């Protein structure tokens, strides 16, 4: 069975954005072929569930992952970080073998 964890910082941000939107179930994560290294993360907020998705609940927030992305995301940690003026979700993904120089894409 696949695992995915959500840090307290990521859970706080997911809940904050959903509260501001006034609707939503959690964060939806997928991967798509992209960039110079192979794949990139695709993020959206889930307002409903899709067939075949797996829901991960941790620290009071939910992340929905498409079935076909599970093998690439298995064991990952979703975090929310601040670096200077930038704030973003970061994936600590143990399956990543290489990343492009700009950090936009990865290889598994």
Secondary structure, 3 states (H helix, E strand, C coil): CCCEEECHHHHHHHHHHHHHHCCCCEEEEEEEEECCCEEEEEEEEECCCCCCCEEEEECCEEEEECHHHHHHHCCEEEEEEEECCEEEEEEECCCCCEECCCCCCEEC
